[in-house]
Amino acid sequence: MREHRFIAKCIFKGLTIAQIAKKLNCSESTVSNRLNGLFKKYKAKNRFEFIISVFGQIIENQKTIQQKVELENLKLRKSIENLLNQKSV
C-alpha cells in the first residue's frame, strides 16, 4: 500500500518508470507491474486517466466529508437550541 502511494506520487510528479525504480531500488518491471495494478484499480488506461481518476476520487471524498461535517453542525445547533429552550422554560 505504501509503495502504491509512493508510485502514485512519483507519477503525479512526472517521473519515469526508470526513475521510480531507482528511487525504490527495484526493477523497472516491478514498477510497471505495480503501476498497471494502480491503473486497473482506478480504471485508467494511461497516466493521464489515472491522475484524473485519483483527483476525482479525492474531490468526491472531500464532498462526502463536507456533507458529514455540515450534518454534524446541524445536529449540534439543534442540540444547543433544545438546551437553550429547556433553560428558558
Biopython code that builds the backbone (N, CA, C, O; Angstrom):
import numpy as np
from Bio.PDB.StructureBuilder import StructureBuilder

atoms = [
    (1, "MET", "N", (0.818, -1.199, 0.000)),
    (1, "MET", "CA", (0.000, 0.000, 0.000)),
    (1, "MET", "C", (0.863, 1.265, 0.000)),
    (1, "MET", "O", (0.617, 2.194, -0.769)),
    (2, "ARG", "N", (1.867, 1.290, 0.862)),
    (2, "ARG", "CA", (2.772, 2.431, 0.910)),
    (2, "ARG", "C", (3.497, 2.619, -0.424)),
    (2, "ARG", "O", (3.686, 3.733, -0.911)),
    (3, "GLU", "N", (3.890, 1.483, -0.985)),
    (3, "GLU", "CA", (4.606, 1.526, -2.261)),
    (3, "GLU", "C", (3.707, 2.094, -3.350)),
    (3, "GLU", "O", (4.161, 2.868, -4.192)),
    (4, "HIS", "N", (2.437, 1.713, -3.337)),
    (4, "HIS", "CA", (1.497, 2.241, -4.332)),
    (4, "HIS", "C", (1.343, 3.750, -4.194)),
    (4, "HIS", "O", (1.299, 4.470, -5.192)),
    (5, "ARG", "N", (1.262, 4.222, -2.964)),
    (5, "ARG", "CA", (1.153, 5.677, -2.747)),
    (5, "ARG", "C", (2.404, 6.390, -3.253)),
    (5, "ARG", "O", (2.325, 7.442, -3.887)),
    (6, "PHE", "N", (3.558, 5.795, -2.958)),
    (6, "PHE", "CA", (4.806, 6.395, -3.399)),
    (6, "PHE", "C", (4.858, 6.461, -4.925)),
    (6, "PHE", "O", (5.236, 7.481, -5.501)),
    (7, "ILE", "N", (4.474, 5.364, -5.565)),
    (7, "ILE", "CA", (4.472, 5.329, -7.035)),
    (7, "ILE", "C", (3.494, 6.358, -7.577)),
    (7, "ILE", "O", (3.806, 7.060, -8.539)),
    (8, "ALA", "N", (2.307, 6.459, -6.969)),
    (8, "ALA", "CA", (1.319, 7.451, -7.422)),
    (8, "ALA", "C", (1.890, 8.861, -7.303)),
    (8, "ALA", "O", (1.738, 9.668, -8.220)),
    (9, "LYS", "N", (2.540, 9.165, -6.193)),
    (9, "LYS", "CA", (3.140, 10.492, -6.017)),
    (9, "LYS", "C", (4.191, 10.759, -7.092)),
    (9, "LYS", "O", (4.283, 11.866, -7.621)),
    (10, "CYS", "N", (4.973, 9.745, -7.404)),
    (10, "CYS", "CA", (6.000, 9.888, -8.436)),
    (10, "CYS", "C", (5.361, 10.147, -9.805)),
    (10, "CYS", "O", (5.863, 10.950, -10.592)),
    (11, "ILE", "N", (4.253, 9.461, -10.075)),
    (11, "ILE", "CA", (3.540, 9.670, -11.339)),
    (11, "ILE", "C", (3.031, 11.104, -11.407)),
    (11, "ILE", "O", (3.132, 11.755, -12.446)),
    (12, "PHE", "N", (2.481, 11.596, -10.295)),
    (12, "PHE", "CA", (1.993, 12.979, -10.254)),
    (12, "PHE", "C", (3.124, 13.969, -10.530)),
    (12, "PHE", "O", (2.905, 15.033, -11.109)),
    (13, "LYS", "N", (4.331, 13.605, -10.107)),
    (13, "LYS", "CA", (5.487, 14.472, -10.329)),
    (13, "LYS", "C", (6.058, 14.338, -11.732)),
    (13, "LYS", "O", (6.926, 15.114, -12.133)),
    (14, "GLY", "N", (5.564, 13.343, -12.485)),
    (14, "GLY", "CA", (6.026, 13.162, -13.857)),
    (14, "GLY", "C", (7.262, 12.299, -14.009)),
    (14, "GLY", "O", (7.902, 12.321, -15.061)),
    (15, "LEU", "N", (7.614, 11.536, -12.978)),
    (15, "LEU", "CA", (8.794, 10.672, -13.064)),
    (15, "LEU", "C", (8.537, 9.491, -14.001)),
    (15, "LEU", "O", (7.405, 9.031, -14.151)),
    (16, "THR", "N", (9.589, 9.023, -14.612)),
    (16, "THR", "CA", (9.504, 7.861, -15.492)),
    (16, "THR", "C", (9.557, 6.584, -14.656)),
    (16, "THR", "O", (9.883, 6.616, -13.470)),
    (17, "ILE", "N", (9.237, 5.482, -15.283)),
    (17, "ILE", "CA", (9.315, 4.187, -14.596)),
    (17, "ILE", "C", (10.748, 3.929, -14.131)),
    (17, "ILE", "O", (10.967, 3.433, -13.026)),
    (18, "ALA", "N", (11.710, 4.263, -14.970)),
    (18, "ALA", "CA", (13.121, 4.062, -14.604)),
    (18, "ALA", "C", (13.493, 4.893, -13.374)),
    (18, "ALA", "O", (14.188, 4.403, -12.483)),
    (19, "GLN", "N", (13.037, 6.138, -13.320)),
    (19, "GLN", "CA", (13.334, 6.998, -12.174)),
    (19, "GLN", "C", (12.676, 6.476, -10.896)),
    (19, "GLN", "O", (13.272, 6.515, -9.820)),
    (20, "ILE", "N", (11.455, 5.992, -11.026)),
    (20, "ILE", "CA", (10.752, 5.443, -9.866)),
    (20, "ILE", "C", (11.463, 4.177, -9.384)),
    (20, "ILE", "O", (11.657, 3.990, -8.182)),
    (21, "ALA", "N", (11.847, 3.313, -10.318)),
    (21, "ALA", "CA", (12.549, 2.074, -9.964)),
    (21, "ALA", "C", (13.839, 2.388, -9.205)),
    (21, "ALA", "O", (14.177, 1.717, -8.230)),
    (22, "LYS", "N", (14.542, 3.398, -9.658)),
    (22, "LYS", "CA", (15.785, 3.783, -8.989)),
    (22, "LYS", "C", (15.508, 4.244, -7.557)),
    (22, "LYS", "O", (16.236, 3.881, -6.633)),
    (23, "LYS", "N", (14.454, 5.044, -7.378)),
    (23, "LYS", "CA", (14.104, 5.525, -6.043)),
    (23, "LYS", "C", (13.679, 4.384, -5.119)),
    (23, "LYS", "O", (13.973, 4.400, -3.924)),
    (24, "LEU", "N", (12.980, 3.385, -5.690)),
    (24, "LEU", "CA", (12.517, 2.251, -4.888)),
    (24, "LEU", "C", (13.555, 1.139, -4.781)),
    (24, "LEU", "O", (13.375, 0.171, -4.042)),
    (25, "ASN", "N", (14.632, 1.294, -5.522)),
    (25, "ASN", "CA", (15.679, 0.276, -5.554)),
    (25, "ASN", "C", (15.103, -1.087, -5.967)),
    (25, "ASN", "O", (15.323, -2.106, -5.313)),
    (26, "CYS", "N", (14.357, -1.061, -7.080)),
    (26, "CYS", "CA", (13.768, -2.291, -7.610)),
    (26, "CYS", "C", (13.826, -2.231, -9.141)),
    (26, "CYS", "O", (14.310, -1.253, -9.712)),
    (27, "SER", "N", (13.340, -3.263, -9.783)),
    (27, "SER", "CA", (13.405, -3.308, -11.244)),
    (27, "SER", "C", (12.287, -2.466, -11.870)),
    (27, "SER", "O", (11.261, -2.189, -11.249)),
    (28, "GLU", "N", (12.527, -2.076, -13.113)),
    (28, "GLU", "CA", (11.520, -1.327, -13.848)),
    (28, "GLU", "C", (10.267, -2.174, -14.068)),
    (28, "GLU", "O", (9.153, -1.649, -14.073)),
    (29, "SER", "N", (10.450, -3.488, -14.251)),
    (29, "SER", "CA", (9.287, -4.352, -14.458)),
    (29, "SER", "C", (8.418, -4.418, -13.201)),
    (29, "SER", "O", (7.195, -4.522, -13.294)),
    (30, "THR", "N", (9.052, -4.357, -12.024)),
    (30, "THR", "CA", (8.287, -4.339, -10.771)),
    (30, "THR", "C", (7.439, -3.075, -10.700)),
    (30, "THR", "O", (6.256, -3.132, -10.364)),
    (31, "VAL", "N", (8.044, -1.941, -11.015)),
    (31, "VAL", "CA", (7.312, -0.670, -11.007)),
    (31, "VAL", "C", (6.195, -0.711, -12.038)),
    (31, "VAL", "O", (5.074, -0.280, -11.766)),
    (32, "SER", "N", (6.497, -1.220, -13.203)),
    (32, "SER", "CA", (5.497, -1.317, -14.261)),
    (32, "SER", "C", (4.314, -2.187, -13.827)),
    (32, "SER", "O", (3.160, -1.839, -14.077)),
    (33, "ASN", "N", (4.601, -3.306, -13.183)),
    (33, "ASN", "CA", (3.532, -4.168, -12.680)),
    (33, "ASN", "C", (2.684, -3.458, -11.630)),
    (33, "ASN", "O", (1.457, -3.551, -11.662)),
    (34, "ARG", "N", (3.319, -2.757, -10.709)),
    (34, "ARG", "CA", (2.589, -2.012, -9.669)),
    (34, "ARG", "C", (1.735, -0.913, -10.306)),
    (34, "ARG", "O", (0.593, -0.677, -9.911)),
    (35, "LEU", "N", (2.322, -0.257, -11.295)),
    (35, "LEU", "CA", (1.607, 0.824, -11.976)),
    (35, "LEU", "C", (0.393, 0.275, -12.727)),
    (35, "LEU", "O", (-0.677, 0.883, -12.708)),
    (36, "ASN", "N", (0.554, -0.857, -13.378)),
    (36, "ASN", "CA", (-0.579, -1.480, -14.058)),
    (36, "ASN", "C", (-1.667, -1.867, -13.062)),
    (36, "ASN", "O", (-2.855, -1.773, -13.372)),
    (37, "GLY", "N", (-1.272, -2.298, -11.878)),
    (37, "GLY", "CA", (-2.234, -2.600, -10.821)),
    (37, "GLY", "C", (-3.013, -1.362, -10.395)),
    (37, "GLY", "O", (-4.220, -1.420, -10.160)),
    (38, "LEU", "N", (-2.302, -0.243, -10.300)),
    (38, "LEU", "CA", (-2.964, 1.016, -9.962)),
    (38, "LEU", "C", (-3.920, 1.450, -11.074)),
    (38, "LEU", "O", (-5.032, 1.904, -10.807)),
    (39, "PHE", "N", (-3.478, 1.306, -12.307)),
    (39, "PHE", "CA", (-4.339, 1.658, -13.442)),
    (39, "PHE", "C", (-5.624, 0.836, -13.401)),
    (39, "PHE", "O", (-6.719, 1.353, -13.622)),
    (40, "LYS", "N", (-5.467, -0.444, -13.115)),
    (40, "LYS", "CA", (-6.633, -1.337, -13.071)),
    (40, "LYS", "C", (-7.578, -0.916, -11.944)),
    (40, "LYS", "O", (-8.794, -0.856, -12.128)),
    (41, "LYS", "N", (-7.007, -0.631, -10.788)),
    (41, "LYS", "CA", (-7.802, -0.230, -9.624)),
    (41, "LYS", "C", (-8.610, 1.034, -9.911)),
    (41, "LYS", "O", (-9.763, 1.149, -9.496)),
    (42, "TYR", "N", (-8.005, 1.969, -10.613)),
    (42, "TYR", "CA", (-8.658, 3.246, -10.898)),
    (42, "TYR", "C", (-9.290, 3.292, -12.294)),
    (42, "TYR", "O", (-9.718, 4.347, -12.763)),
    (43, "LYS", "N", (-9.338, 2.136, -12.938)),
    (43, "LYS", "CA", (-9.951, 2.003, -14.268)),
    (43, "LYS", "C", (-9.379, 3.031, -15.249)),
    (43, "LYS", "O", (-10.112, 3.730, -15.948)),
    (44, "ALA", "N", (-8.056, 3.097, -15.274)),
    (44, "ALA", "CA", (-7.342, 4.038, -16.138)),
    (44, "ALA", "C", (-6.532, 3.279, -17.182)),
    (44, "ALA", "O", (-5.995, 2.203, -16.918)),
    (45, "LYS", "N", (-6.459, 3.864, -18.370)),
    (45, "LYS", "CA", (-5.680, 3.240, -19.444)),
    (45, "LYS", "C", (-4.267, 3.803, -19.536)),
    (45, "LYS", "O", (-3.384, 3.193, -20.138)),
    (46, "ASN", "N", (-4.062, 4.979, -18.929)),
    (46, "ASN", "CA", (-2.757, 5.628, -19.007)),
    (46, "ASN", "C", (-2.567, 6.556, -17.806)),
    (46, "ASN", "O", (-3.445, 6.678, -16.952)),
    (47, "ARG", "N", (-1.421, 7.196, -17.760)),
    (47, "ARG", "CA", (-1.097, 8.068, -16.622)),
    (47, "ARG", "C", (-2.093, 9.217, -16.480)),
    (47, "ARG", "O", (-2.517, 9.550, -15.373)),
    (48, "PHE", "N", (-2.459, 9.814, -17.607)),
    (48, "PHE", "CA", (-3.388, 10.945, -17.567)),
    (48, "PHE", "C", (-4.721, 10.527, -16.939)),
    (48, "PHE", "O", (-5.227, 11.199, -16.040)),
    (49, "GLU", "N", (-5.284, 9.416, -17.417)),
    (49, "GLU", "CA", (-6.554, 8.934, -16.878)),
    (49, "GLU", "C", (-6.413, 8.570, -15.399)),
    (49, "GLU", "O", (-7.337, 8.778, -14.611)),
    (50, "PHE", "N", (-5.262, 8.031, -15.031)),
    (50, "PHE", "CA", (-5.011, 7.680, -13.642)),
    (50, "PHE", "C", (-5.054, 8.927, -12.757)),
    (50, "PHE", "O", (-5.721, 8.939, -11.723)),
    (51, "ILE", "N", (-4.350, 9.955, -13.164)),
    (51, "ILE", "CA", (-4.302, 11.199, -12.384)),
    (51, "ILE", "C", (-5.695, 11.808, -12.265)),
    (51, "ILE", "O", (-6.101, 12.232, -11.183)),
    (52, "ILE", "N", (-6.426, 11.853, -13.377)),
    (52, "ILE", "CA", (-7.783, 12.401, -13.357)),
    (52, "ILE", "C", (-8.673, 11.588, -12.414)),
    (52, "ILE", "O", (-9.450, 12.151, -11.643)),
    (53, "SER", "N", (-8.555, 10.272, -12.483)),
    (53, "SER", "CA", (-9.367, 9.395, -11.643)),
    (53, "SER", "C", (-9.062, 9.593, -10.163)),
    (53, "SER", "O", (-9.974, 9.665, -9.341)),
    (54, "VAL", "N", (-7.795, 9.679, -9.831)),
    (54, "VAL", "CA", (-7.396, 9.867, -8.429)),
    (54, "VAL", "C", (-7.901, 11.212, -7.913)),
    (54, "VAL", "O", (-8.464, 11.286, -6.821)),
    (55, "PHE", "N", (-7.704, 12.265, -8.687)),
    (55, "PHE", "CA", (-8.174, 13.580, -8.244)),
    (55, "PHE", "C", (-9.695, 13.623, -8.163)),
    (55, "PHE", "O", (-10.249, 14.283, -7.283)),
    (56, "GLY", "N", (-10.370, 12.932, -9.064)),
    (56, "GLY", "CA", (-11.825, 12.848, -9.000)),
    (56, "GLY", "C", (-12.278, 12.188, -7.716)),
    (56, "GLY", "O", (-13.240, 12.628, -7.085)),
    (57, "GLN", "N", (-11.580, 11.125, -7.328)),
    (57, "GLN", "CA", (-11.920, 10.424, -6.087)),
    (57, "GLN", "C", (-11.647, 11.309, -4.878)),
    (57, "GLN", "O", (-12.422, 11.310, -3.922)),
    (58, "ILE", "N", (-10.563, 12.054, -4.914)),
    (58, "ILE", "CA", (-10.239, 12.967, -3.812)),
    (58, "ILE", "C", (-11.342, 14.009, -3.668)),
    (58, "ILE", "O", (-11.773, 14.303, -2.552)),
    (59, "ILE", "N", (-11.799, 14.564, -4.774)),
    (59, "ILE", "CA", (-12.860, 15.574, -4.740)),
    (59, "ILE", "C", (-14.148, 14.975, -4.185)),
    (59, "ILE", "O", (-14.823, 15.606, -3.371)),
    (60, "GLU", "N", (-14.495, 13.765, -4.615)),
    (60, "GLU", "CA", (-15.700, 13.100, -4.101)),
    (60, "GLU", "C", (-15.585, 12.856, -2.604)),
    (60, "GLU", "O", (-16.548, 13.052, -1.863)),
    (61, "ASN", "N", (-14.399, 12.426, -2.157)),
    (61, "ASN", "CA", (-14.185, 12.195, -0.721)),
    (61, "ASN", "C", (-14.331, 13.491, 0.068)),
    (61, "ASN", "O", (-14.907, 13.494, 1.156)),
    (62, "GLN", "N", (-13.812, 14.592, -0.475)),
    (62, "GLN", "CA", (-13.931, 15.877, 0.204)),
    (62, "GLN", "C", (-15.387, 16.314, 0.290)),
    (62, "GLN", "O", (-15.809, 16.868, 1.305)),
    (63, "LYS", "N", (-16.160, 16.068, -0.773)),
    (63, "LYS", "CA", (-17.581, 16.418, -0.748)),
    (63, "LYS", "C", (-18.309, 15.615, 0.323)),
    (63, "LYS", "O", (-19.138, 16.152, 1.058)),
    (64, "THR", "N", (-17.994, 14.328, 0.403)),
    (64, "THR", "CA", (-18.624, 13.463, 1.407)),
    (64, "THR", "C", (-18.283, 13.936, 2.814)),
    (64, "THR", "O", (-19.153, 13.993, 3.683)),
    (65, "ILE", "N", (-17.030, 14.270, 3.033)),
    (65, "ILE", "CA", (-16.595, 14.763, 4.345)),
    (65, "ILE", "C", (-17.303, 16.069, 4.670)),
    (65, "ILE", "O", (-17.759, 16.263, 5.797)),
    (66, "GLN", "N", (-17.397, 16.958, 3.702)),
    (66, "GLN", "CA", (-18.065, 18.244, 3.917)),
    (66, "GLN", "C", (-19.531, 18.045, 4.280)),
    (66, "GLN", "O", (-20.054, 18.726, 5.163)),
    (67, "GLN", "N", (-20.194, 17.112, 3.600)),
    (67, "GLN", "CA", (-21.598, 16.829, 3.909)),
    (67, "GLN", "C", (-21.748, 16.292, 5.323)),
    (67, "GLN", "O", (-22.682, 16.665, 6.033)),
    (68, "LYS", "N", (-20.834, 15.420, 5.737)),
    (68, "LYS", "CA", (-20.885, 14.877, 7.099)),
    (68, "LYS", "C", (-20.659, 15.969, 8.132)),
    (68, "LYS", "O", (-21.323, 15.992, 9.169)),
    (69, "VAL", "N", (-19.728, 16.872, 7.856)),
    (69, "VAL", "CA", (-19.451, 17.978, 8.778)),
    (69, "VAL", "C", (-20.676, 18.877, 8.887)),
    (69, "VAL", "O", (-21.054, 19.282, 9.986)),
    (70, "GLU", "N", (-21.295, 19.191, 7.754)),
    (70, "GLU", "CA", (-22.486, 20.040, 7.769)),
    (70, "GLU", "C", (-23.620, 19.380, 8.546)),
    (70, "GLU", "O", (-24.328, 20.056, 9.293)),
    (71, "LEU", "N", (-23.802, 18.079, 8.383)),
    (71, "LEU", "CA", (-24.837, 17.350, 9.112)),
    (71, "LEU", "C", (-24.564, 17.373, 10.617)),
    (71, "LEU", "O", (-25.478, 17.587, 11.414)),
    (72, "GLU", "N", (-23.319, 17.154, 11.000)),
    (72, "GLU", "CA", (-22.961, 17.189, 12.421)),
    (72, "GLU", "C", (-23.154, 18.592, 12.994)),
    (72, "GLU", "O", (-23.605, 18.735, 14.130)),
    (73, "ASN", "N", (-22.821, 19.624, 12.225)),
    (73, "ASN", "CA", (-23.030, 21.002, 12.676)),
    (73, "ASN", "C", (-24.510, 21.282, 12.893)),
    (73, "ASN", "O", (-24.893, 21.931, 13.866)),
    (74, "LEU", "N", (-25.335, 20.789, 11.980)),
    (74, "LEU", "CA", (-26.780, 20.968, 12.108)),
    (74, "LEU", "C", (-27.305, 20.276, 13.372)),
    (74, "LEU", "O", (-28.104, 20.844, 14.116)),
    (75, "LYS", "N", (-26.843, 19.046, 13.601)),
    (75, "LYS", "CA", (-27.253, 18.321, 14.809)),
    (75, "LYS", "C", (-26.817, 19.072, 16.070)),
    (75, "LYS", "O", (-27.571, 19.168, 17.038)),
    (76, "LEU", "N", (-25.613, 19.593, 16.046)),
    (76, "LEU", "CA", (-25.095, 20.331, 17.197)),
    (76, "LEU", "C", (-25.914, 21.589, 17.450)),
    (76, "LEU", "O", (-26.248, 21.893, 18.595)),
    (77, "ARG", "N", (-26.241, 22.328, 16.380)),
    (77, "ARG", "CA", (-27.055, 23.541, 16.524)),
    (77, "ARG", "C", (-28.417, 23.217, 17.127)),
    (77, "ARG", "O", (-28.904, 23.934, 18.002)),
    (78, "LYS", "N", (-29.033, 22.125, 16.652)),
    (78, "LYS", "CA", (-30.343, 21.724, 17.178)),
    (78, "LYS", "C", (-30.245, 21.346, 18.649)),
    (78, "LYS", "O", (-31.126, 21.684, 19.440)),
    (79, "SER", "N", (-29.185, 20.650, 19.014)),
    (79, "SER", "CA", (-28.985, 20.279, 20.413)),
    (79, "SER", "C", (-28.829, 21.514, 21.286)),
    (79, "SER", "O", (-29.392, 21.585, 22.378)),
    (80, "ILE", "N", (-28.075, 22.470, 20.811)),
    (80, "ILE", "CA", (-27.872, 23.716, 21.563)),
    (80, "ILE", "C", (-29.193, 24.470, 21.688)),
    (80, "ILE", "O", (-29.521, 24.983, 22.757)),
    (81, "GLU", "N", (-29.949, 24.535, 20.592)),
    (81, "GLU", "CA", (-31.252, 25.210, 20.634)),
    (81, "GLU", "C", (-32.176, 24.529, 21.638)),
    (81, "GLU", "O", (-32.867, 25.201, 22.404)),
    (82, "ASN", "N", (-32.191, 23.196, 21.636)),
    (82, "ASN", "CA", (-33.022, 22.458, 22.584)),
    (82, "ASN", "C", (-32.619, 22.752, 24.024)),
    (82, "ASN", "O", (-33.478, 22.942, 24.885)),
    (83, "LEU", "N", (-31.329, 22.790, 24.283)),
    (83, "LEU", "CA", (-30.846, 23.097, 25.619)),
    (83, "LEU", "C", (-31.243, 24.510, 26.047)),
    (83, "LEU", "O", (-31.674, 24.732, 27.178)),
    (84, "LEU", "N", (-31.092, 25.443, 25.140)),
    (84, "LEU", "CA", (-31.456, 26.831, 25.454)),
    (84, "LEU", "C", (-32.951, 26.968, 25.695)),
    (84, "LEU", "O", (-33.378, 27.716, 26.574)),
    (85, "ASN", "N", (-33.744, 26.247, 24.916)),
    (85, "ASN", "CA", (-35.205, 26.289, 25.085)),
    (85, "ASN", "C", (-35.612, 25.665, 26.420)),
    (85, "ASN", "O", (-36.553, 26.136, 27.059)),
    (86, "GLN", "N", (-34.921, 24.623, 26.840)),
    (86, "GLN", "CA", (-35.235, 23.979, 28.114)),
    (86, "GLN", "C", (-34.917, 24.904, 29.291)),
    (86, "GLN", "O", (-35.641, 24.921, 30.287)),
    (87, "LYS", "N", (-33.838, 25.667, 29.172)),
    (87, "LYS", "CA", (-33.428, 26.566, 30.251)),
    (87, "LYS", "C", (-34.364, 27.763, 30.363)),
    (87, "LYS", "O", (-34.577, 28.301, 31.449)),
    (88, "SER", "N", (-34.922, 28.172, 29.219)),
    (88, "SER", "CA", (-35.782, 29.349, 29.246)),
    (88, "SER", "C", (-37.198, 29.028, 29.702)),
    (88, "SER", "O", (-37.994, 29.935, 29.945)),
    (89, "VAL", "N", (-37.514, 27.752, 29.817)),
    (89, "VAL", "CA", (-38.872, 27.357, 30.246)),
    (89, "VAL", "C", (-39.001, 27.365, 31.727)),
    (89, "VAL", "O", (-40.071, 27.060, 32.255)),
]
sb = StructureBuilder()
sb.init_structure("model")
sb.init_model(0)
sb.init_chain("A")
sb.init_seg("    ")
for serial, (resi, resn, name, xyz) in enumerate(atoms, 1):
    if name == "N":
        sb.init_residue(resn, " ", resi, " ")
    sb.init_atom(name, np.array(xyz, "f"), 0.0, 1.0, " ", f" {name:<3s}", serial, name[0])
structure = sb.get_structure()
